[in-house]
Amino acid sequence: MRLDTHWTGAGAPTGSLMIPGFERIVEERILNAQRKGAFEGLEGRGAPIVFADDRHIPEDLRLAYKILKNADCLPAEIELRKEIERTEDLLAAMTDTQARYRAIRKINFLIMRLNLMRKGSIALDVPPQYEEKLAFRVAAAPGEERRND
């Protein structure tokens, strides 16, 4: 294999590993498909391509994250948050005291697992039941006094 440097339309070089002759085969197949009309009537034709904003993801992890996202695999922390939310929804509809107790224990266990996974401080995490109050206080008009209760 050799490293070929190709120039993109924007003028920036992009390095790619190419097997000698492979690029020619790819180009031929694309041209044949164009002649056969394989690219006609595709969804989104003529519309600008919208790229996901992944600037917050370290460059060396972007490809791995994209592959996981396309495979519908979520990070373990997100899966736990979803399970906590589902259990809270079930808890709200429960009437049996024993079932409610088991659901509360499950939620506490899941929250403990979630907290153990974190790398940052949980002191900065705002519980969902307080988000609205916090948002109201932050959005208060500049002349208004904010209560400290």
QUIRAFEN-V546371 format. One record per backbone hydrogen bond with DSSP energy under -1.0 kcal/mol. CO is the residue of the C=O (numbers start at 1). NH is the residue of the N-H. If there is no record, write none. Layout:
# QUIRAFEN-V546371
co: [CO | CO]
nh: [NH | NH]
This chain:
# QUIRAFEN-V546371
co: [2 | 4 | 6 | 8 | 12 | 14 | 16 | 18 | 19 | 21 | 22 | 23 | 24 | 25 | 26 | 27 | 28 | 29 | 30 | 31 | 32 | 33 | 34 | 37 | 42 | 44 | 52 | 54 | 58 | 61 | 62 | 63 | 64 | 65 | 66 | 67 | 68 | 69 | 75 | 76 | 77 | 78 | 79 | 80 | 81 | 82 | 83 | 84 | 85 | 86 | 87 | 88 | 96 | 97 | 98 | 99 | 100 | 101 | 102 | 103 | 104 | 105 | 106 | 107 | 108 | 109 | 110 | 111 | 112 | 113 | 122 | 127 | 130 | 131 | 132 | 133 | 134 | 135 | 141]
nh: [18 | 16 | 14 | 11 | 8 | 6 | 4 | 2 | 22 | 25 | 26 | 27 | 28 | 29 | 30 | 31 | 32 | 33 | 34 | 35 | 36 | 38 | 37 | 40 | 45 | 47 | 54 | 57 | 61 | 65 | 66 | 67 | 68 | 69 | 70 | 71 | 73 | 72 | 79 | 80 | 81 | 82 | 83 | 84 | 85 | 86 | 87 | 88 | 89 | 90 | 91 | 92 | 100 | 101 | 102 | 103 | 104 | 105 | 106 | 107 | 108 | 109 | 110 | 111 | 112 | 113 | 114 | 115 | 116 | 117 | 125 | 130 | 134 | 135 | 136 | 137 | 138 | 139 | 144]
